[in-house]
Amino acid sequence: MKLLVRLYHESRPIIAQVVKDTGILINVDRARSDAHEGEEALVDVPDEHCILISERMRSLGAEVRILEEGIRHDDDECVDCGACISICPKGVFYFDDEWKLQVNTKKCILCGRCIISCPHSALSLSY
């Protein structure tokens, strides 16, 4: 499960602390730090530990949002051109045996590159 973690004006190692406290490994898919907006990380945690991890992060002062899906794909707008396949750094998009575009939302890191490349505006982020 993906969690969007935000810290405002703090630079404590919260993710490391949560791993230490719980013993559950957390994969950081994407991280960003900004002097004005604080820090933001997109992390991937085991589904069965999602609530435990998010509650522990909140107790340490983080704002946490559970993301049910990464990217939304509108089948009605999509023309199966594959532009998103060529730009996605994580292999979220692929063609099935009938050359129909398929989406594996679990791999999405919410970078937004696919949205920019889609000529029919068939993609959007879910957060």
C-alpha positions in Angstrom: 0.0 0.0 0.0 1.2 3.5 -0.8 1.4 6.2 1.9 2.0 9.9 1.2 3.9 11.2 4.2 4.4 15.0 4.8 6.5 16.7 7.5 6.3 20.4 7.9 9.5 22.2 9.0 11.0 19.2 10.6 13.9 17.1 9.5 13.8 14.2 11.9 14.3 10.7 10.6 10.7 9.6 11.1 10.7 6.8 8.5 13.9 5.3 10.0 12.3 5.6 13.5 9.2 3.8 12.4 11.2 1.0 10.8 13.3 0.7 14.1 10.1 0.7 16.3 8.1 -1.7 14.3 10.7 -3.9 12.5 8.7 -3.5 9.3 10.6 -2.5 6.2 9.4 0.6 4.3 10.4 1.3 0.7 10.7 5.0 -0.2 9.5 5.3 -3.8 9.9 9.1 -4.0 11.1 11.9 -1.7 11.2 15.7 -1.9 12.4 18.4 0.4 11.5 22.0 0.1 12.5 24.8 2.5 9.0 26.4 2.4 6.8 23.3 2.2 8.7 20.8 4.3 9.4 17.2 3.3 7.2 14.8 1.4 7.7 11.1 0.8 5.8 8.4 -1.1 6.4 5.1 0.6 5.3 1.6 0.0 4.5 -0.6 3.0 3.1 -4.1 3.3 -0.7 -3.9 3.0 -1.2 -5.8 6.3 0.9 -3.2 8.2 -0.5 -0.1 6.6 -2.6 1.1 9.6 0.2 0.3 12.1 2.8 2.2 10.1 0.5 5.2 9.4 -0.5 5.5 13.0 3.1 5.4 14.2 4.1 8.1 11.7 1.3 10.3 12.8 2.3 9.9 16.5 5.7 11.2 15.4 4.2 14.3 13.9 3.8 13.3 10.2 0.7 13.9 8.1 -0.1 10.6 6.4 -2.5 9.8 3.7 -3.2 6.3 2.5 -3.4 6.1 -1.3 -5.7 3.3 -2.5 -4.5 3.7 -6.1 -1.8 5.7 -7.8 -3.0 6.5 -11.3 -6.5 6.6 -12.7 -7.0 5.4 -16.3 -10.1 6.5 -18.3 -10.8 3.6 -20.7 -13.3 5.8 -22.7 -10.6 8.5 -23.4 -7.6 6.2 -23.9 -6.7 5.3 -27.5 -4.0 2.8 -26.5 -1.3 4.8 -28.1 1.4 3.7 -25.6 2.8 7.2 -24.9 2.6 6.5 -21.2 4.5 3.2 -21.6 7.4 5.0 -23.1 7.6 7.7 -20.4 6.9 5.7 -17.2 10.0 5.1 -15.1 8.4 2.2 -13.2 6.7 0.1 -15.8 3.1 0.8 -14.6 1.7 0.6 -18.1 1.8 -2.3 -20.6 -0.1 -3.8 -23.5 -2.0 -7.1 -23.1 -2.1 -9.7 -25.8 -4.8 -7.8 -27.7 -2.7 -4.5 -27.6 -5.1 -3.0 -25.1 -3.4 -0.7 -22.5 -3.3 -2.1 -19.0 -2.3 -0.4 -15.8 -0.6 -1.9 -12.7 -1.4 0.8 -10.1 0.6 -0.8 -7.4 3.8 0.2 -9.2 2.9 3.9 -9.6 5.1 6.4 -7.7 2.9 9.4 -8.6 5.5 11.2 -10.6 2.9 12.5 -13.1 5.1 12.0 -16.2 2.4 9.9 -17.9 -0.2 12.6 -17.4 1.9 15.1 -19.3 2.6 12.6 -22.1 -1.0 11.5 -22.7 -2.5 13.1 -25.8 -6.1 12.4 -24.8 -6.0 13.3 -21.1 -7.0 9.8 -20.2 -4.8 9.7 -17.0 -5.0 11.5 -13.7 -3.5 11.1 -10.2 -5.6 9.8 -7.3 -4.2 12.0 -4.5 
